[in-house]
Amino acid sequence: MATFKELRGSIEKADTITIWGHALPDGDCYGSQIGLRDALRAAYPNKKIYAIGSGMPCLFPLIGEMDKVSDEEIQGSLGILVDVSCLRRVEDQRVNSCGTCIKFDHHNPNREHEGFDGLSFVDMERIAAAEIIYDFLVESGMTIPVSSANALYAGILTDSGGFLYYGTTQHTFDVAKRLEELGADGKAIHDIVYYETAEEKAFKQYMREHTKTYGQVAYCWIDRAEYEQFGLTYEVASSFVNAIARAKPNKVYAYFCESPWGEIRVELRSNSGYGVQKIAAQFLGGGHTFAAGLSIIDGKPTLEEVLEALDHATPYNH
């Protein structure tokens, strides 16, 4: 694993820097991209630095928008992956035209299917990639502007589930406190991130009513027609895995959501310190120790295969 000093050396050599995240970006992906982008822009005003992807639009008015960048500007740039384990999981596949790529991440690597050849810093004990970006900026002696503080706070808030999920540590709280001291508006971010429309509330209740159990697993399967009847898009509906966290007694829970093109997005979570990342990896997925995901494509794997594997998940040992 590379050191922060080595990663900064790559950044200092680059004239153009592009920052990339994963598909269906969440708050940590978006927050890490914008947090790093704005801090690097402050430190290197003569460099071209862009955050590429769809981001988290509800936070754009408070934190900032993503960049629209031409193919020509991406070509040969230094690509920085944040909150994403490998190139194939990056949302915008133009990342493959970068000259070199480096990475800041906190996902457990699926070594068989997620190779990454560039310099990388991976800390699987961090609840959010934004924590790692904060550590990098501090160790590098860079100023953290208010926009970066807000972005990184959003990343930590969302990936920690409001500081409630397994993996939240004293370091998480310390970083959040320091970001607020630097100007992050924690309440405003919380109010935006956790705002729910009437349709979203009704859909989450529908999910809970349709949650079933399989051994130690609580699970919910939602077809496209079911979320569309609530006026929700796939991008929104597929992100509600935590709506079923306490719908049934469980040690792990799983949410299966059908996309418009027929693929099933499967989100796995643990309520009791059970490792689900290894289960996801069995089916070519990946993620964090207690929060991971995979896809069902053309019926493979089957629902029963995933549930059976989850039912045999065991407590995580550090």
C-alpha positions in Angstrom: 0.0 0.0 0.0 1.3 3.5 -0.9 1.8 6.2 1.7 0.1 9.6 1.6 3.4 11.1 0.7 3.7 8.9 -2.3 0.2 9.7 -3.4 0.8 13.4 -3.0 3.9 13.0 -5.1 1.8 11.8 -8.0 -0.6 14.7 -7.6 2.1 17.2 -7.6 3.5 15.9 -10.9 0.1 16.1 -12.7 -1.1 19.2 -14.6 -4.7 17.8 -15.0 -6.4 15.7 -12.3 -9.7 13.9 -12.7 -11.5 12.5 -9.6 -13.8 9.5 -10.0 -16.3 7.6 -8.0 -18.6 4.5 -8.2 -21.8 4.0 -10.1 -25.0 5.1 -8.3 -23.0 7.5 -6.1 -23.9 8.0 -2.5 -23.0 10.7 -0.1 -19.5 9.3 0.7 -18.6 9.0 -3.0 -19.9 12.5 -3.9 -18.5 14.0 -0.7 -15.0 12.5 -1.1 -14.9 13.7 -4.7 -15.9 17.3 -4.0 -14.0 17.4 -0.7 -10.7 16.3 -2.4 -11.3 18.4 -5.5 -11.9 21.7 -3.7 -9.0 21.2 -1.3 -6.6 20.4 -4.2 -7.9 23.4 -6.1 -7.0 25.6 -3.1 -3.5 24.0 -2.8 -2.8 23.9 -6.5 -4.5 26.9 -8.2 -2.6 26.4 -11.5 -3.7 22.8 -12.0 -6.9 21.7 -13.8 -8.9 19.6 -11.3 -12.3 18.0 -12.0 -14.8 15.8 -10.2 -16.5 13.6 -12.7 -19.8 11.7 -12.3 -23.4 12.3 -11.4 -22.8 13.1 -7.7 -25.6 13.6 -5.2 -27.8 16.4 -6.7 -29.7 17.2 -3.5 -26.5 18.5 -2.0 -25.4 20.6 -5.0 -26.9 23.9 -3.7 -25.0 23.6 -0.4 -21.8 21.9 -1.5 -21.2 22.2 -5.2 -21.9 20.6 -8.6 -19.9 18.0 -10.5 -17.8 19.0 -13.5 -18.6 18.5 -17.1 -15.3 17.6 -18.7 -14.5 16.8 -22.4 -12.8 13.6 -23.5 -9.8 15.6 -24.5 -9.2 16.9 -21.0 -9.6 13.5 -19.5 -7.1 11.9 -21.9 -3.8 11.4 -20.2 -4.9 13.0 -16.9 -4.1 11.7 -13.5 -7.2 9.8 -12.4 -7.9 9.6 -8.7 -10.4 7.0 -7.6 -12.2 7.6 -4.3 -14.7 5.3 -2.6 -14.4 2.8 -5.4 -12.2 -0.3 -5.5 -11.3 -0.7 -9.2 -11.8 0.7 -12.7 -14.7 -1.5 -13.7 -16.8 -0.1 -10.8 -16.2 3.5 -11.8 -19.4 5.3 -12.9 -18.0 7.0 -15.9 -15.9 4.6 -17.9 -13.9 7.4 -19.6 -11.6 6.8 -16.6 -9.9 4.2 -18.8 -8.4 7.0 -20.9 -6.5 8.5 -17.9 -2.8 8.3 -18.2 -2.3 7.0 -14.6 -4.7 6.2 -11.8 -4.2 6.3 -8.0 -6.8 5.4 -5.3 -8.2 6.3 -1.9 -10.6 3.7 -0.7 -12.1 1.8 2.3 -13.7 -1.2 0.5 -12.6 -4.8 1.1 -10.9 -5.8 -2.2 -12.3 -8.7 -4.1 -8.9 -9.7 -5.3 -10.0 -12.2 -7.9 -12.2 -9.7 -9.8 -11.1 -6.2 -8.8 -7.4 -5.7 -9.7 -6.0 -2.2 -9.4 -2.4 -1.5 -10.6 -1.9 2.1 -9.5 -0.7 3.5 -6.2 -3.4 3.1 -3.6 -4.2 3.8 0.1 -6.9 1.5 1.4 -8.1 1.5 5.0 -10.9 -1.0 5.5 -11.4 0.1 9.1 -12.7 3.5 8.1 -16.5 3.9 7.9 -16.2 6.4 5.1 -13.7 7.2 2.3 -14.2 10.8 3.4 -12.3 10.0 6.6 -9.3 8.9 4.6 -9.5 12.0 2.4 -9.5 14.2 5.6 -6.5 12.3 7.0 -4.6 12.8 3.7 -5.3 16.5 3.6 -4.3 17.0 7.2 -1.1 14.9 6.9 -0.2 16.8 3.7 -0.6 20.1 5.4 -3.3 21.3 3.0 -6.0 23.8 3.8 -9.5 22.4 4.0 -11.9 25.1 2.7 -15.5 25.2 3.9 -16.8 23.5 0.7 -14.5 20.6 1.4 -15.5 20.5 5.0 -19.1 20.3 4.1 -18.5 17.6 1.5 -16.4 15.4 3.7 -18.9 15.8 6.5 -21.7 14.7 4.1 -19.6 11.6 3.2 -19.0 10.6 6.8 -22.7 11.3 7.8 -24.1 9.1 5.1 -21.8 6.2 5.2 -22.0 6.0 9.0 -25.8 6.2 8.8 -25.9 9.3 11.0 -23.0 7.8 13.2 -25.0 4.7 14.0 -23.6 1.9 11.8 -21.0 -0.7 12.7 -17.6 0.6 11.9 -18.2 4.1 13.3 -15.3 4.8 15.6 -13.9 7.5 17.8 -11.9 8.7 14.8 -15.2 9.2 12.9 -16.6 11.4 15.6 -13.3 13.3 16.0 -13.1 14.1 12.2 -16.8 15.2 12.1 -16.2 17.5 15.1 -13.1 19.0 13.4 -15.0 19.5 10.1 -17.7 21.4 11.9 -15.0 23.6 13.5 -13.7 24.2 9.9 -17.2 25.4 8.9 -19.2 22.3 8.0 -22.9 22.9 8.6 -23.8 19.5 10.0 -27.5 20.3 10.7 -28.1 21.6 7.2 -26.4 18.6 5.7 -28.4 16.2 7.9 -31.7 18.0 7.0 -31.0 17.6 3.3 -29.7 14.0 3.4 -32.5 12.7 5.5 -35.4 14.6 4.0 -38.1 12.3 2.7 -41.0 13.0 0.4 -44.5 11.6 1.2 -43.9 9.1 -1.7 -40.6 7.9 -0.2 -42.1 7.5 3.2 -45.0 5.5 1.8 -42.7 3.3 -0.3 -40.5 2.5 2.7 -43.5 1.5 4.7 -44.5 -0.7 1.7 -41.0 -2.3 1.8 -41.3 -3.1 5.5 -44.7 -4.7 5.0 -43.3 -6.9 2.3 -40.1 -7.9 4.1 -39.8 -11.7 4.8 -37.3 -13.8 6.8 -35.0 -16.7 5.8 -33.2 -18.0 8.8 -31.2 -15.1 10.2 -31.9 -13.0 7.1 -34.6 -10.4 6.6 -35.1 -9.6 3.0 -37.3 -7.6 0.6 -37.7 -8.1 -3.2 -39.1 -5.1 -5.1 -40.0 -5.2 -8.8 -39.8 -2.2 -11.1 -43.6 -1.8 -11.2 -43.8 -1.7 -7.4 -41.6 1.4 -7.0 -42.9 3.1 -10.1 -46.4 3.0 -8.6 -45.0 5.4 -5.9 -43.6 7.7 -8.6 -40.0 6.8 -7.7 -37.0 6.2 -10.0 -34.8 3.2 -9.8 -31.9 5.3 -8.6 -33.9 6.5 -5.6 -35.8 3.3 -4.8 -32.8 1.1 -5.0 -31.0 3.1 -2.3 -33.5 2.3 0.5 -31.9 -0.8 2.0 -31.9 0.5 5.5 -35.7 0.9 5.5 -35.9 -2.8 6.4 -33.1 -2.8 9.0 -35.6 -3.5 11.8 -38.5 -4.7 9.8 -38.0 -8.3 11.2 -35.6 -9.7 13.8 -32.4 -10.4 11.9 -28.6 -10.5 12.0 -28.3 -9.6 8.3 -30.7 -8.0 5.9 -30.9 -7.8 2.1 -32.7 -5.7 -0.4 -33.3 -6.9 -4.0 -34.5 -4.1 -6.4 -35.1 -4.6 -10.1 -33.6 -2.1 -12.5 -35.4 -0.9 -15.7 -33.1 -3.1 -17.8 -33.9 -6.2 -15.7 -30.8 -6.5 -13.5 -31.4 -6.9 -9.8 -29.4 -4.7 -7.5 -28.8 -6.5 -4.2 -27.7 -4.5 -1.1 -26.5 -6.5 1.9 -26.2 -5.1 5.5 -25.5 -6.4 9.0 -27.3 -5.5 12.2 -25.1 -7.6 14.5 -21.5 -7.4 13.4 -21.8 -10.2 10.8 -19.5 -10.0 7.8 -21.5 -9.6 4.5 -18.7 -8.5 2.2 -17.4 -12.1 1.9 -20.9 -13.2 0.8 -21.0 -10.5 -1.8 -17.6 -11.5 -3.1 -18.8 -15.1 -3.6 -21.1 -13.7 -6.3 -18.6 -11.2 -7.9 -19.8 -8.3 -5.7 -18.0 -6.3 -3.1 -18.1 -3.6 -0.5 -17.4 -3.1 3.1 -17.3 -5.7 5.9 -20.8 -4.8 7.1 -22.3 -3.2 4.0 -21.8 -4.7 0.6 -23.6 -5.4 -2.7 -23.9 -7.6 -5.8 -26.0 -7.9 -8.9 -28.3 -10.6 -10.2 -28.0 -10.8 -14.0 -30.1 -13.2 -16.1 -31.2 -14.9 -12.9 -27.7 -15.7 -11.7 -27.2 -16.0 -8.8 -30.6 -17.0 -7.7 -32.5 -15.5 -4.8 -32.2 -18.8 -2.9 -28.5 -19.0 -3.4 -27.9 -15.5 -2.0 -30.2 -16.1 1.0 -28.6 -19.4 1.8 -25.1 -17.9 1.8 -26.3 -15.0 4.0 -27.9 -17.4 6.4 -24.4 -18.9 7.0 -22.7 -15.5 7.5 -20.7 -15.4 10.7 -19.6 -12.7 13.1 -16.7 -10.6 11.8 -13.4 -11.0 13.6 -10.8 -8.2 13.3 
